[in-house]
Amino acid sequence: MSLPADNEGFAEGFDMGGLLEQAMTMQRQMMEAQQRLAETEVTGESGGGLVRVVLTGDFDVRSVHIDPGAVDPDDTTLLADLVAAAFRHAVAEAIALQTAGMGVEMPDVGQLLEGLGGLELPGSPGLDAGTDPDGPR
């Protein structure tokens, strides 16, 4: 796709206000999702609950609980393994929480492109990045 030198015709179908509104909505939704992640806690545990780690959805460590039964002064390696496993579990839970999107629905990229007057992504059908259909300029 090539634009006329004076951008004549480009403004047809281009709704800058609508595009800006969509971008602001997306930004607000992202900020709300980040806030919910920061407030939501997940728990990872190991050893049948002997070690528990509580993280927020944005990976802030809130607490670590170690049951006294997990402490063997002669085998601190086992305790270290239990703590590491509990952290891995908590991190996996936080990632799952983030992946779930906390209920935020993001607009489709196609909707944003419609706001740009129907422009297509490079490499998508109808837009050959390597050639100009009007020939060389």
C-alpha distance (Angstrom), angle and dihedral (degrees) to the residues before:
residue distance angle dihedral
M1 . . .
S2 3.75 . .
L3 3.77 126.9 .
P4 3.77 120.9 -137.3
A5 3.78 111.5 -105.0
D6 3.79 91.9 -111.0
N7 3.84 92.4 42.6
E8 3.80 87.7 -119.8
G9 3.77 110.3 168.5
F10 3.81 92.8 15.8
A11 3.80 92.6 102.9
E12 3.80 91.8 57.3
G13 3.78 107.4 108.3
F14 3.80 91.6 1.7
D15 3.78 110.2 130.1
M16 3.79 105.0 -172.1
G17 3.80 92.0 173.6
G18 3.80 91.6 52.9
L19 3.79 91.9 46.6
L20 3.80 91.5 49.3
E21 3.81 90.5 48.1
Q22 3.83 90.9 51.3
A23 3.80 91.1 48.8
M24 3.80 91.6 49.6
T25 3.81 90.6 48.1
M26 3.81 90.4 51.2
Q27 3.81 91.1 48.8
R28 3.81 91.7 49.7
Q29 3.82 91.3 48.1
M30 3.80 91.0 49.9
M31 3.81 91.9 49.7
E32 3.82 90.7 48.8
A33 3.81 91.0 49.0
Q34 3.81 91.1 49.2
Q35 3.80 90.0 50.6
R36 3.82 91.6 50.2
L37 3.81 89.9 49.1
A38 3.80 90.3 51.5
E39 3.81 90.2 51.6
T40 3.81 98.7 42.1
E41 3.78 118.1 87.5
V42 3.79 127.6 -152.8
T43 3.79 127.3 -169.8
G44 3.77 129.2 -143.2
E45 3.75 121.3 -169.2
S46 3.75 141.4 179.0
G47 3.76 138.9 -176.8
G48 3.77 91.2 42.6
G49 3.80 91.1 -59.3
L50 3.81 97.4 -40.8
V51 3.81 88.3 122.5
R52 3.82 123.4 33.0
V53 3.78 128.6 -180.0
V54 3.79 122.3 -167.6
L55 3.82 118.2 -157.7
T56 3.77 133.1 170.1
G57 3.78 119.7 -120.0
D58 3.80 87.8 -99.3
F59 3.84 92.1 54.5
D60 3.80 99.9 -102.3
V61 3.82 108.6 150.4
R62 3.79 109.5 -125.8
S63 3.80 101.1 173.2
V64 3.78 147.3 -16.4
H65 3.79 119.5 -151.1
I66 3.80 121.4 -166.2
D67 3.78 116.8 -174.2
P68 3.82 110.6 -135.1
G69 3.81 87.8 -124.9
A70 3.80 88.8 67.1
V71 3.79 92.6 59.3
D72 3.78 115.0 94.1
P73 3.83 110.5 164.0
D74 3.80 88.7 -155.9
D75 3.83 93.6 53.9
T76 3.79 111.1 38.8
T77 3.81 89.5 150.8
L78 3.79 90.1 72.0
L79 3.81 90.7 50.9
A80 3.81 91.1 48.7
D81 3.82 89.7 51.0
L82 3.81 91.1 49.8
V83 3.82 91.6 50.4
A84 3.81 92.0 48.0
A85 3.81 91.1 48.4
A86 3.82 91.6 49.6
F87 3.82 90.5 50.8
R88 3.82 91.5 48.9
H89 3.80 89.3 50.6
A90 3.83 92.3 48.8
V91 3.81 91.8 47.6
A92 3.82 90.3 50.2
E93 3.81 88.9 51.6
A94 3.82 91.5 49.7
I95 3.80 91.1 49.1
A96 3.80 90.2 49.5
L97 3.79 88.7 51.3
Q98 3.80 91.0 51.4
T99 3.79 92.4 45.2
A100 3.78 90.8 52.2
G101 3.80 85.6 60.8
M102 3.78 94.1 -134.0
G103 3.81 88.3 -99.7
V104 3.80 96.0 -60.2
E105 3.77 113.8 142.0
M106 3.76 113.1 -152.4
P107 3.80 120.2 -153.9
D108 3.76 116.7 -106.5
V109 3.81 115.2 -101.0
G110 3.79 86.6 -125.1
Q111 3.80 89.5 62.8
L112 3.78 90.2 54.7
L113 3.79 91.2 49.0
E114 3.80 90.3 51.1
G115 3.79 86.5 57.5
L116 3.80 87.1 57.7
G117 3.79 91.9 59.2
G118 3.80 96.8 -90.8
L119 3.80 99.1 -54.3
E120 3.78 113.7 165.9
L121 3.77 131.3 -138.0
P122 3.82 116.0 -99.3
G123 3.77 109.5 -90.3
S124 3.79 93.5 22.0
P125 3.81 121.1 121.7
G126 3.76 112.1 -75.7
L127 3.78 95.3 28.2
D128 3.78 114.5 81.3
A129 3.79 104.4 -170.3
G130 3.80 93.4 -163.8
T131 3.80 102.6 52.8
D132 3.76 138.4 41.8
P133 3.83 110.5 -136.3
D134 3.81 89.2 -148.3
G135 3.80 91.1 57.0
P136 3.81 128.0 -118.9
R137 3.79 118.7 -27.7
